[in-house]
């Protein structure tokens, strides 16, 4: 256990960090986080539900009825900068002849992208012609204007405000496409659409300016009223960095150095929200109008299925709370929990207390897509440190690929996680669960970073849809690949 000075403890209190949590987390630098213990990969009929077309159509048709009078909200993590999206372009700027052919290939794709007109205008402002630069294969000049403050500064802006899609009446950013999607499946009975974006503080002005520019346009187009909120990742969720020999890392003033705890820290942001149904989707997974239909259909499907299951959970809880509940009724509730909620129980009949514990939890219905590439992060049955098995979303970095059995399970996985979640953390009594109570703290990550030229070890908290939701009721539903279109690099545009 590390020793903290009185000055360190004062520093922790001043920044809002909990001393006990800091020490508990720091211990993982010495022990490491345990790998996930995979029992098997989820598959159709074993952890993943494939809803028949007729049942899908019925649930979608009932969506408006099921959501009538309920509060709906769309939650979009959008704090990341777009620098990783342009990693290849940055390497072209720094590279020599070895990257020339690839750089020129990327250069000549630019006229097809929504960002092209803005880039041409930025260069024209300085008396340069984008078309001539492309004709002469001057990729270095063009990429400088694309990435840096010379021009669009796309390398330092958040991905949510970049131009992604081109339409006859202009171009749209991912932020705008999320507004469009919300109008199509997250409209409340009163015509309002609630959206919540988690952003970095330095990027907030870019988002608020964009709202001012486009909000009225989409409200008129779809006949809705947008209510848009933002939040930041709390500094209290930052994690203490470590030196390579597992001592607290300190900055040049001798103060403890904290780093953002990753997207798992956003469970605190989610916990502060209040809605009956919350749609969770990444900022870059958006479609243009001509391909968004399946996304709308399956978002409604996932939400309708959740509401259907949740009502049955609430009814079961009320029955279990009745001292007069019969053994036959308890057996029926167990069957429902096993076959429709995919809850795993230890050997032996669970009593009422066990069933109540398993059912009184937040619930999420997660879309899963067939794996058509390399297997990796996705849905698995996992055994935790308490010996309990449950269905989890596991990242490939959590899997011990040096273990032949674990690697084999991963290689035979049939589906992956597109981050397509519909959640509810309403309690049967109409209140809300406290989400940090359902986090598995043993599912974090440790990575190597640098600060002022010095190597450090950084810790990320359990991922938002991984360990942060590990003890939720989790139901996996197959959704088509046509609902998944992330933009991870400029080539994806």
N, C-alpha and C positions, 0 to 999 in steps of 0.2 A: 504494500500500500504506500502510495506516495505521500510525502509530508507537505502540507501547505502552510505557509507563514501567515501570521496575522494580517499582513499587508495583502497577501493573496486572497484571504477570506473576505476582507473588506472590498477588494476588487470584484470578487464574485457577487457579493451582495449589491454593489453599486450597479452592475450590469444586469441584474435580475436573474442570475443563474443560481440554481439550487446546489449547495455544496454536496449534499448526499448524492444527488444524481450525477454530478460531475465526477466524483470519486468512483461511483459504480460503473459509469461508462468508461472511465480511463483504465479500469482493470482489464478491459478487453484488448488493450494494446499489448498486454503481457500474455494473455491467454489465447487471443484471437477469438473470432466468432466461430462457433461450430458450424460445419456444413449442414445443409438440410439433409435429413435422413429420408430419402425417397423410398416409398414402398412400391409404387407403380406410377406410371403416367396415366392421366385421365384419358378416357376414350369414350366414344359413343356407347351408351349402355353401362358404362362404368365410370361414373362421375360427371359425364357430360350428357345433357339432355338434348335430344334432337326433336324439335317440335314439328309435328306433321303439318303439311301445308294448310289443311282444313282447320286445324286447331290454331295455327298462326293467324289465319284470316279472321277467325272468330275472336281471338284475343285483341287483335288490332281494331276490329270493328267495335269492341267493347271499351276501347281505351278512353274515349271521351266520357263514357258513363262512369268508369272506374275512377277517373281523376277529377270528376265534377266536385267542386268545392274544396279540393285539396290544393295545398301550396306546392308549387313545382319550382325547381331552381337548377340552373346549369352551373357546374363548378369546373373551371378551366385553369389548370396550372400553366402560367404564362410568364414565369419570372426569368427564364433563360435568355441569354443573348444569342444572336444568330452566328457567332463566331465559328462554332463547330460545323455549321452548315456550309461554310466557305473555307474549310480547312484545306481542301485541294487547291483552291484558287490562291490561298496564301502561300502554299508551297511552290506554286508556279512563279510567284513574285520573287521568291528567294532562290529558286533553282536556276540551273543553267540549261545547256542544250539538251540534257537528258529528259527534260520535261516539256520541251518546246512543242513536240507533236501533239501531246495530250492537251496542252494549254491552248493551242490553236483550235483544236477540236471543240473545246468548251467555248472559246471565243465566238465561234461561228454558230453556236446555238442561241446566243443572246437575243437575236431579232425575234425569236419565237416566244420570248418570255414577257410576262406582264410588266416587268421592271424596265423594259427596253426604252420606252419613251422618256421616263424620268432620267435614265442614265444619259440618253442623248441630249436632253435639255441641260443637264449638269455640265457636260463637256462643252456644249455650245456656249454656255455662260463664260467659259474661259477661252473662247475662240477656237475650239477643237471640234472636229467632226468625228462622231462615233462610227459612222459608215466608212469613212476613209481609214480610220484606225483598224477596223475589222478587215477591210480590203488589203491592208498592208501587214496584217497579222501582228499588229502592235498590242499584244495581249497585256504587256506590263502597264502601259498607260491606261488601258481600259479597266483592268482589275484594280488599279490604284483609285480610279474614280468610282468604281463600284464599292470598294471596301472601306476607304478612308474618308476623313473629313474633307479631302479635296473635292469629293462628289457626294454620293448618296450615303456614305458612312454605314453601309449595310453590315459591315463586320462588327460594329459596336452597338447596333440597335437590337431591340428584342424582336424575335421572330414574328411575333403577333402583329407588328405594324408594317411588315414588308409586303410588297405587291406580289400576290401569288397567282391570281386568275384574271384573265382579260375578258371583258364583255363588250357588247356593242355600245353600251352607255358608260364605259369606263372600266377601271380595274378594281379588284377587291383584295383586301388583306385577309389573313386568317381570322383576325378579330371580327371583321365584317361578316365572314362566312359563318362564324358562330352566332352572330345576331340573326342571320337568315335561318340557320338550323333551329334556333330557339323558337322562332316564330312558327316553324313547321311542326314541332312536336312538344315544346315546353310552354305553350301558351296556357295561362290559367283561365278559369271560367269567366273572369272579369276582363279578359283581354290583355292582361299584363304579362310580360316576360321578364323573369328575374335571372340575372346572370351575375356570377361572382368570379373575378379573375384574381389570381395571386400573381403579383408582379414585384419586381425589384424597385426600391424607392426611387432610384435615379431614372427609371423608365416611366414612372407614372405620368409625367407631363406629356410624353408622346401619346400615351393611351387617352388621356383626357382631351387632348387636342383632336385626336381622331374621332372621339365621341362627338365633340362639338361639330365636326365637319359632316358626319354621316348619320347621326341618330335620327334626325327628322326625316331623312330620305327613306330609311327602312321602316320607320313607323308608318309613314304614309303608304309605302308599297304593300305592307302586310296588314295594315289596320290594327296595329298593336301599340302598347305603351311599354317601352323598355325601362326597367329599373336595374341599373348596373352599379355594382359595388366592387371595391378593390381591397385587398389586404396584403400585408408584407409578411414574410417569414419572420417570426419574433426572434430577436437576438437571444432571448432566454433559451431558445432551442439549439443555439450554436453548440458545437462540441469542442472541447479542449484538444489542441494539437499536441503531438508528442515528438520528441527527438528520435532518431533512429535507435537509440538505446533505451527508449521507453521512459524518458523523463519529460516533465511538462516543458513544452516549447515556449520560449519567451521572445518578445520582440526586442528592438534595440533599446527600449527604455526599461527592460527587465520585467515587463508585465506579461502575464499569461496570454497566449495567443489563442483566440477562438476562431473557428471557421464555421460557415453555414453547414447545418446538419443534413443537407440533401432534401429531396422531396418528401422523405418520410416525416420531416418536421411539420409538413402541411396538415398532418392529422389534427394539430391544434387549431389551425385555421378552419378546417372542416367542422370541428367540434363546436365552433362559435356560431355556426349557421343554424337557421331554424326553418325547416321545410319538411313536408311529408315525403317528397320524392326529390332526390338529388341525382342529376345526371353528371357523370365524371368523364371527361374526355380531354385528351391532350390538345394543346393549341395548334399543332401542325397537322393534325389528322382531319382535314376538311376536304370537301368535294365542291366542284362547280355545280351550277344549277342542273345541268343536263345529266348528272350522274349521282345526284344526292337522294334519289327516291328510295333506294334500299336502306340507306342510313336512317331515314325517317321511319320507314316501316319497322325496322328491327329495334330502334329505340323505343317505339311504342310497344312492341312485343315484349321487350325486356321489362319495361315498367309495368305493363298490364300483368305479366306473370308474377312480378314481385308483389303487387297489390293483392292478387289472388292468394298467393301463399301467405302473405302477412296476415290477412284476415283470418285464415285458418290457424296460424300460429297464435294469434290473440285469443281465438275461441278455445284453443287447446289449453292455453295458460289459465284462462278463467275456469275451465273445467278442473284442471289439476289443483287449483287453489281451493276447490270445494272438498272438504273433508269426506264427503259422501261419495266421491268418485270411485267407481268400481274397478276391479282388476281388469275387466274386459275393456273398459274405456281407456285405462292406462296402456294396455296392449295395443289398442287401435292408434293411440297417439304416438307410441313408439314406432309403429309401422309407418305412419305418416312421416315422422322425422327421418326414418331411414330411407324410405323409397322416394320421397319428394323433396326433402331438404338435404339428402345425402349425408346426414349426420352419422358418424361412426360411434358405436358404443363399445365399451369393454365387455368381456364375456359376462353373462348373467343378465337377468332382467333388471333394468334400471328402475329405481323407485321414483316417487313423485319428485323428490328433491333433485335428483339427477336430471330428470326431464325438464324441470323448471329452469335449472341452471343452463341447460343446452338451448332452451327455447327463448329465454329472456336475454337476448343479445341483438345487436344491430344485424341487419340483413342486407346482403348485396346479391344481385343477379348479374353475372359477368358474361359478356359475349366472348366466345372463343372461336378462332378461325383455324381452318385446316392448315396444317404445316406443309407448305410446298417448297420449302428451302431447307436450310440447315436447322436441325432441331436445337432447342435451347430453352429460353425462358418461356414458361407456360404453366398449365394446370397439372398438378401432381398430388398424389396422396402422400402426406408427410407424417412421420412419427416425431413428436416433439420430445423435449427433455423429460416430460412427465410420463412418457410412454403412451400418450394419447394420439390417435390418428385423426387427421382432418384433411380436407381438400384445400390446397393452398396454391396461390400464384407464386412461382419460384423463378428467380432470375438465374441465368446460366452460371453467373459468378458464385452462386450459393451452392453449386453442385460440385462434389469432389470427383472430378473427372479422372483422377489418378486411381480411383477405386473402380475396378472393372465392372462390378455389379451396378454401381450408381451410374457409370457412363453408359452402360447398356440400356438402363431404364430411360435415360435422356435421349439416346439415339433412337429409341423406339417410340418416342412421343409423337402423337398424331396431330396435336393442336398447339397453337401459340397464343399469347396474350396480346391483343391489340389495344389494351386500355379502353375498354368499352363497358363501363360499369353504370348500373343504376342502383342507388343505395337508399336505405331509410334507417334512421336510428330513433324512430318513435318507439316508446315503450307501450305495453298493453294498456297502461293507465293514461296515455296521452301526453306524457312527459318525453324527455329525450335522454338517451343513454349518454354517459360521460365516456367519450371515445378512447381517451388514454388508458382506460381500464381494460381495454381489449387488445392492447399491443403486446406482441411477443418481443421482449427486449433483446433476445439472443439472435436476432436476424439482421444485424447491421453489416456494414462493410468497412474495410480499412484499405486505404490506397496511399500511394506515395505522391507527394506534392512538393513544391518548393516555395520559399518565402525569402525575399531579399538574397537570393542565390544560395540559400541553405536548404538542405533536404529536410522534410518533415513527414510525419505520418498523420494522415487525416482520417477522421471517422465520420461515416454517414449513418444516420439513424435508420431503423427499419423502414423500408420503402413504403410509400403511401398505400399501394395496393398489394404489397408483400406482407412484411411483418407487422406493419401498423394496423392492418385489418385481419391479422392472423386468427383472432378468436371471434370473428363474426360468423353468422350463418352464411355459408357461401354456396351458391348454386351456379353451375356453369351451363351455359346454353350455346349451342353451335350457331354462329352467324356466318353469312357468306363473306368471302374475301372482298366483295364489292363494297363492303362497309369500312374498308381499311385502306387509307391512302396517305401515309405519313410523308412529310417532306423533311428528310434528314440531311440531304445535301442539295446543292443547287441543281444537280442533274435530275432530281426527283420532280422539279418543276416542268 
